[in-house]
Amino acid sequence: MSKSNESINKFFYGIEDSFLWSLKKKDEGEVVFYSDNIQKITGYTADEIKHFPGRCSAIIFEEDQQRIKKLFNDFAYDPAANYVRLIYRITRKDKSIAWIGESISVTRNKSDKPLEFKGIVSDISALMEEKSTLTKSLENFKQLNASKDKFISMLSHDLRAPFTSILGFSEILINEPNLSHEERLEYLNYINDSSQHQLQLVNYLLDWSRLQTGRIKIEPQRLHVQSIIFNCISSLTGNAIRKKLEIKVHAKESLYVQADERLLTQVITNLLSNAIKFSPEGNVIEVSADSFNDKFVEFIVKDEGLGISEANKAKLFRIEKMFTTEGTKGEKGTGLGLSLVKEIIEKHDGDIWFYSEQNNGSEFHFTIPSSPNTILLVENNFGEKEKFENIIKENFPVYKVVGVRNGYDAINHFLAQLPSLIISDYDLPLMNGVQFVEMIRKEDKGTRIPIIVIVPAATEDVKREFQFFGVDSILQKPIDDNIFNEKIQAVLDYY
């Protein structure tokens, strides 16, 4: 190796993503040099590359070989060219693919024929991957922008349309003093229906926009599934009665979820409202909920109504494909409801899907994080801890008992999974009961998990401290088993 090549090797050894090569044409043949870094990029040594037919060109990715060969030959035999930049892929020794950027310069003789080529080869795989990611992002942005334009166009039409009825009928009411009472009532009903429809559209649009921009703060709390479902049904009872529909509920009493109450109510109400809208008179609608797996509860809203056509299935949940279909009694819709439903569910880390056949009904499924029935017991005394655990397991078998011995372990468990109830001793290592409860209230963010505290002496000062943080019950040692059970039952019943 010449001294100049040795110096080049030393310089390039510290640059892991590049190597240098040169090729000199002499009367006795070609002199080829590769810096040692070639092995770091290709996996092959310089000697291995030199023995390949075509040397480095032998490891160019097959799909790129013809293109690179043509570019190099055009450069080599163009008298006016002295530099070329090539980008291609190679197959490394370990069969992995790498992107390569190669800069080649040429020295020519008086006849403009090449005498010497020099090249710097760099691994640009990371750069090309980033470029690919940016290209995909750009395409996504273009699609989103096109969807936004289409959505705004559709929305502007839907926002204007109801005003035709509102203005038209209001003008008749103003300008026609001889209308009968029945006619006036009919026109007022048209105006009211159009106004209600318009208000719902605007509300859906505002909620969707706030979810998209993060302006709606999702505040999950432990919710009783059965109660939420019945509350949603209650708000739609009038609609169901008018169409003589029966709504059946199948949900376990012990089922709880961790969700924002207002948003979950909006999801169930929307799906249930659609089921009522597309059901003929006298049909049955079923709302059910059950455990989907260890982490989620599955809700199902099923009807026997009109179903969804194949053409419309692909449009569901897509705001840029916003469309609406009249119900069995001519009920209007906004076209935004299901897009909002999907957004809410995904903000809760859940999923939504559906099954439907035209004229044979639909069933919509969605998942929401579950909130298992657990009682978090924080007790440092091993004997007391074991005693309390046994009492809870015997008298409250549907609740899982999680026992920890200090406040820090309790906080970690609390952050991982909200319990149904916390029972904590006052005398804890690392932090006392008051400090523990204070930290819980800082972390529960409005959820307000019920807490029972066990104290050695229930003085007025102690009571005031705990009541300030919303403790539900304070028990003084020694504790009678029956009283212990009664207090737990009372708190669980209240919540």
C-alpha positions in Angstrom: 0.0 0.0 0.0 1.4 3.4 -1.0 2.0 6.1 1.7 -0.8 8.2 0.2 -3.3 5.3 0.4 -2.2 4.5 4.0 -2.9 8.2 4.9 -6.3 8.0 3.3 -7.1 4.8 5.2 -6.2 6.5 8.5 -8.4 9.5 7.7 -11.4 7.5 6.6 -11.2 4.8 9.4 -12.9 7.2 11.9 -15.8 7.9 9.4 -17.9 4.8 9.7 -20.4 5.6 6.9 -18.0 6.4 4.1 -15.1 4.8 2.2 -12.8 6.0 -0.6 -11.8 4.2 -3.8 -9.7 4.9 -6.8 -9.0 3.3 -10.2 -5.9 4.2 -12.3 -5.5 3.1 -15.9 -1.9 2.2 -16.8 -0.4 0.5 -19.8 0.1 -2.7 -17.7 -3.5 -2.7 -16.4 -5.6 -1.1 -13.7 -4.6 -0.2 -10.2 -7.6 -0.4 -7.8 -7.7 0.9 -4.2 -10.4 0.7 -1.5 -10.0 2.2 1.9 -10.6 -0.2 4.8 -14.0 1.3 5.7 -15.4 -0.6 2.7 -15.9 -3.5 5.1 -17.9 -1.4 7.6 -20.4 -0.5 4.8 -20.6 -3.6 2.6 -19.5 -6.3 5.0 -16.8 -7.4 2.4 -13.1 -6.7 2.7 -11.2 -4.8 0.0 -9.6 -8.0 -1.3 -13.0 -9.8 -1.6 -14.4 -6.9 -3.6 -11.4 -6.8 -5.9 -11.9 -10.5 -6.8 -15.6 -10.0 -7.8 -16.4 -9.7 -11.5 -17.0 -6.0 -12.0 -15.8 -5.4 -8.4 -18.2 -3.1 -6.5 -20.7 -3.2 -9.3 -21.3 -6.9 -8.5 -23.0 -6.0 -5.2 -25.3 -3.3 -6.6 -28.9 -4.3 -6.0 -30.2 -6.1 -9.1 -33.0 -3.7 -9.9 -30.5 -0.8 -9.9 -27.6 -2.3 -11.8 -28.6 -1.5 -15.4 -29.5 2.1 -14.5 -26.2 2.7 -12.6 -24.1 1.1 -15.4 -25.6 3.4 -18.0 -25.1 6.5 -15.9 -21.5 5.6 -15.2 -20.7 4.9 -18.9 -22.4 8.1 -20.0 -20.2 10.0 -17.5 -17.0 8.1 -18.3 -17.3 8.7 -22.1 -18.5 12.3 -22.0 -15.5 14.5 -22.5 -17.2 17.5 -20.9 -18.1 15.6 -17.7 -15.7 15.5 -14.7 -18.1 14.7 -11.8 -21.2 12.5 -11.3 -23.4 11.7 -8.3 -25.0 8.3 -8.1 -27.6 6.9 -5.6 -28.4 3.2 -5.6 -28.8 0.2 -3.4 -26.3 -2.6 -2.6 -26.7 -6.0 -1.1 -24.4 -6.4 1.9 -22.6 -9.6 2.8 -25.2 -10.4 5.4 -27.9 -10.0 2.6 -29.3 -6.8 4.1 -30.0 -3.9 1.7 -28.3 -0.5 2.1 -28.7 2.8 0.3 -25.5 4.2 -1.2 -24.6 7.7 -2.3 -21.5 7.8 -4.5 -19.6 10.9 -5.7 -17.1 10.1 -8.6 -14.6 12.5 -10.2 -12.4 11.7 -13.3 -9.0 12.9 -14.5 -8.6 12.7 -18.3 -5.7 12.7 -20.7 -5.2 15.1 -23.6 -7.5 13.0 -25.7 -10.2 13.3 -23.0 -10.0 9.6 -22.2 -10.3 8.7 -18.5 -6.9 8.2 -16.7 -8.1 8.0 -13.1 -11.4 7.7 -11.3 -11.8 8.7 -7.6 -14.9 8.0 -5.6 -16.3 8.6 -2.1 -19.0 6.1 -1.2 -21.4 6.8 1.8 -24.1 4.8 3.5 -27.2 7.0 3.2 -29.7 4.4 4.4 -30.9 6.6 7.3 -31.2 9.6 5.1 -33.3 7.6 2.5 -35.5 6.2 5.2 -36.1 9.7 6.5 -36.8 10.9 3.0 -39.3 8.0 2.5 -41.0 8.9 5.8 -41.3 12.6 4.7 -42.6 11.6 1.3 -45.3 9.4 2.9 -46.1 12.2 5.3 -46.3 14.7 2.4 -48.7 12.4 0.6 -50.8 12.0 3.7 -50.9 15.7 4.1 -52.0 16.1 0.5 -54.8 13.6 1.0 -55.8 15.2 4.2 -55.9 18.6 2.5 -58.0 17.2 -0.3 -60.3 15.5 2.2 -60.6 18.8 4.1 -61.5 20.7 1.0 -64.1 18.2 0.1 -65.4 18.1 3.7 -65.7 21.9 3.8 -67.6 21.9 0.5 -70.0 19.3 1.7 -70.3 21.0 5.1 -71.0 24.4 3.6 -73.9 22.9 1.7 -75.3 21.1 4.7 -75.0 24.2 6.9 -76.9 26.3 4.3 -79.6 23.8 3.4 -81.8 23.9 6.5 -82.1 27.7 6.3 -84.1 27.3 3.1 -86.9 25.7 5.1 -86.5 28.0 8.1 -86.5 31.2 6.0 -89.2 30.0 3.7 -91.7 28.9 6.3 -90.9 32.0 8.5 -91.6 34.3 5.6 -95.0 32.6 5.0 -95.9 33.0 8.7 -94.9 36.7 8.6 -96.7 37.5 5.3 -99.8 35.3 5.4 -102.0 36.6 8.3 -105.0 34.4 7.3 -103.3 31.0 7.9 -105.3 28.6 10.0 -104.0 27.5 13.4 -103.2 24.0 12.0 -101.2 25.5 9.1 -99.2 27.8 11.5 -98.5 24.8 13.8 -97.4 22.7 10.8 -95.0 25.4 9.6 -93.6 26.1 13.1 -92.9 22.3 13.4 -91.0 22.5 10.1 -89.0 25.4 11.5 -88.4 23.6 14.8 -87.2 20.4 13.1 -84.8 22.2 10.8 -83.4 24.2 13.7 -82.9 21.1 15.8 -81.2 19.4 13.0 -79.0 22.4 12.4 -78.1 22.7 16.1 -77.1 19.0 16.2 -74.9 19.4 13.2 -73.1 22.4 14.7 -72.7 20.6 18.1 -71.3 17.5 16.4 -68.9 19.7 14.3 -67.7 21.6 17.3 -67.1 18.4 19.3 -65.3 16.8 16.4 -63.1 19.8 15.9 -62.3 20.0 19.7 -61.3 16.4 19.7 -59.1 16.8 16.7 -57.3 19.8 18.2 -57.1 18.4 21.7 -59.3 21.2 23.2 -61.7 18.6 24.7 -60.0 17.3 27.8 -60.9 13.6 28.3 -61.4 13.0 32.0 -61.8 9.2 32.5 -63.4 7.9 35.6 -64.8 4.6 36.9 -68.3 4.2 35.4 -71.0 1.6 36.0 -71.8 0.2 32.6 -75.4 -0.8 33.2 -76.2 2.7 34.6 -74.7 4.5 31.7 -76.7 2.3 29.2 -80.0 2.9 31.0 -79.3 6.6 31.2 -78.8 6.7 27.4 -82.0 4.7 26.8 -83.9 7.0 29.1 -83.1 10.1 27.0 -84.4 8.3 23.9 -87.5 6.6 25.4 -89.9 9.0 23.6 -88.4 8.2 20.2 -88.6 4.5 20.9 -92.2 4.6 22.1 -93.3 6.6 19.1 -92.1 3.7 16.9 -93.3 1.0 19.3 -89.7 -0.3 19.6 -88.6 -2.6 22.4 -85.1 -2.0 23.8 -83.4 -5.0 25.6 -80.3 -4.6 27.7 -77.8 -7.3 28.5 -75.1 -6.1 30.8 -73.6 -7.5 34.0 -74.3 -5.6 37.2 -70.6 -5.9 38.1 -69.2 -4.4 34.8 -67.3 -1.1 35.0 -65.3 1.0 32.5 -62.7 3.7 32.7 -64.0 6.5 30.5 -65.2 10.1 30.2 -68.8 9.9 31.2 -70.1 12.7 28.8 -68.2 11.3 25.8 -69.2 7.7 26.4 -72.8 8.7 26.8 -72.5 10.5 23.5 -71.2 7.4 21.8 -74.0 5.1 23.1 -76.7 7.7 22.6 -75.6 8.2 19.0 -75.5 4.5 18.1 -78.8 3.8 19.9 -80.4 6.8 18.2 -79.3 5.4 14.8 -80.7 2.0 15.7 -84.1 3.7 16.5 -84.0 5.8 13.4 -83.4 2.9 11.0 -85.8 0.4 12.7 -89.3 -0.2 11.5 -92.2 -0.1 14.0 -92.5 -3.0 16.4 -88.9 -4.1 16.1 -86.4 -5.0 18.9 -83.1 -3.2 19.6 -80.5 -4.9 21.8 -77.8 -3.2 23.8 -75.3 -5.5 25.4 -71.9 -5.2 27.2 -69.5 -7.8 28.4 -65.8 -8.3 29.0 -63.8 -8.3 25.7 -60.5 -9.3 27.3 -58.5 -8.4 30.4 -58.3 -4.7 29.4 -61.5 -3.8 27.5 -65.2 -4.0 27.7 -67.1 -4.6 24.5 -70.4 -2.8 23.8 -72.8 -3.9 21.1 -75.8 -2.0 19.7 -77.9 -4.3 17.5 -81.1 -3.6 15.4 -83.3 -5.4 12.9 -83.6 -2.4 10.6 -82.7 -1.1 7.2 -79.0 -2.2 7.3 -76.2 -0.5 5.3 -75.7 -0.9 1.6 -72.3 -2.1 0.3 -71.7 1.3 -1.3 -72.2 3.1 2.0 -70.2 0.8 4.2 -66.9 2.2 3.0 -68.1 5.8 3.8 -68.9 5.1 7.5 -66.6 6.8 10.0 -65.0 9.0 7.3 -65.8 12.6 7.8 -64.7 13.5 4.2 -67.3 11.0 2.9 -70.0 12.5 5.1 -73.5 11.3 4.0 -76.9 10.8 5.6 -79.8 8.5 5.0 -83.4 9.0 6.0 -84.8 6.8 8.7 -87.9 4.6 8.4 -90.1 7.5 9.4 -88.2 10.1 7.4 -85.9 11.0 10.2 -83.0 13.3 9.2 -79.4 12.9 10.2 -76.2 15.0 10.1 -73.8 12.6 8.6 -71.3 13.6 11.3 -72.4 11.3 14.2 -70.4 8.2 13.4 -67.2 10.1 12.6 -67.5 11.7 16.1 -68.2 8.3 17.7 -65.1 6.8 16.1 -63.0 9.8 17.2 -64.2 9.5 20.8 -63.6 5.7 21.0 -60.1 6.0 19.6 -59.3 8.8 22.1 -60.1 6.2 24.7 -57.7 3.7 23.0 -60.7 1.6 22.0 -61.8 0.3 18.6 -65.1 0.3 16.7 -66.4 -2.1 13.9 -69.8 -3.2 12.5 -71.7 -5.9 10.7 -74.6 -5.1 8.5 -76.7 -6.5 5.7 -79.1 -4.4 3.8 -82.7 -4.9 5.0 -81.4 -7.3 7.7 -80.2 -4.9 10.4 -76.9 -3.7 11.8 -74.8 -4.3 14.9 -72.1 -1.9 16.0 -69.3 -3.1 18.3 -66.9 -0.9 20.2 -64.4 -1.4 23.1 -63.7 0.9 26.0 -61.0 0.3 28.7 -62.4 -1.7 31.6 -62.1 -0.8 35.3 -61.9 -4.1 37.1 -63.5 -4.5 40.6 -60.5 -4.1 42.8 -60.0 -3.0 46.4 -56.5 -1.6 47.1 -55.5 -2.4 50.7 -52.6 -0.4 52.1 -51.4 -2.0 55.4 -47.9 -2.3 56.7 -48.7 -4.7 59.5 -48.5 -8.2 58.0 -51.0 -9.7 60.4 -53.6 -6.9 60.0 -53.1 -7.0 56.2 -53.8 -10.7 56.0 -56.8 -10.4 58.3 -58.4 -7.6 56.2 -57.7 -9.4 53.0 -59.4 -12.5 54.2 -62.5 -10.5 55.4 -62.8 -8.7 52.0 -62.4 -12.0 50.0 -65.0 -13.8 52.1 -67.6 -11.0 52.1 -66.9 -9.3 48.7 -66.0 -12.2 46.4 -66.5 -10.2 43.2 -63.7 -7.8 44.2 -60.1 -8.6 43.7 -57.9 -7.5 46.7 -54.6 -5.9 45.9 -52.5 -5.6 49.1 -49.4 -3.4 49.4 -47.4 -2.3 52.4 -46.5 1.4 51.7 -47.8 4.5 50.1 -45.4 4.5 47.2 -46.3 1.0 46.0 -50.0 2.0 46.4 -49.5 5.1 44.2 -47.8 3.0 41.5 -50.6 0.6 41.5 -53.2 3.4 41.5 -51.6 5.0 38.4 -51.5 1.7 36.6 -55.1 0.7 37.4 -57.8 2.7 39.2 -59.3 0.6 42.0 -63.0 0.6 43.1 -62.0 1.4 46.7 -58.9 2.2 48.7 -58.5 1.1 52.3 -55.4 2.5 54.0 -53.9 2.5 57.4 -52.7 5.8 58.9 -49.3 4.4 60.1 -47.4 3.7 56.9 -43.7 3.7 56.2 -42.1 6.3 53.9 -45.3 8.5 54.0 -48.2 8.6 56.5 -51.9 8.1 55.7 -52.6 11.9 55.2 -49.7 12.3 52.8 -50.8 9.2 50.9 -54.4 10.4 50.6 -53.2 13.9 49.5 -51.1 12.3 46.7 -54.1 10.2 45.6 -56.3 13.2 45.3 -53.7 15.0 43.2 -53.5 12.1 40.9 -57.1 11.0 40.5 -58.0 14.2 38.5 -61.6 14.4 39.5 -62.3 10.7 39.5 -62.6 10.7 43.3 -61.9 7.1 44.2 -63.6 6.3 47.5 -61.2 5.9 50.5 -61.6 4.3 53.9 -58.8 5.2 56.4 -57.9 3.1 59.5 -56.5 5.2 62.4 -55.2 4.4 65.9 -57.2 7.3 67.4 -60.0 9.2 65.6 -59.3 12.6 67.1 -61.0 15.8 65.8 -57.7 16.9 64.2 -57.3 13.6 62.4 -60.9 13.7 61.2 -60.5 17.2 59.8 -57.3 16.4 58.0 -58.8 13.4 56.2 -62.2 15.0 55.6 -60.4 17.9 53.8 -59.2 15.4 51.2 -62.7 13.8 50.9 -62.1 10.5 52.8 -65.4 8.6 52.9 -65.0 6.8 56.2 -62.6 6.8 59.2 -62.3 3.6 61.3 -60.6 3.5 64.6 -58.6 0.5 65.8 -59.4 -2.1 67.0 -62.0 -2.7 64.3 -65.0 -5.0 64.7 -65.3 -7.3 61.7 -69.0 -6.5 61.2 -68.4 -2.8 61.3 -65.6 -3.2 58.8 -67.9 -5.0 56.4 -70.7 -2.5 56.9 -68.5 0.4 56.1 -67.1 -1.2 53.0 -70.6 -2.2 51.8 -71.9 1.3 52.5 -69.2 3.0 50.4 -69.5 0.5 47.5 -73.3 0.9 47.5 -73.0 4.7 47.4 -70.6 4.6 44.4 
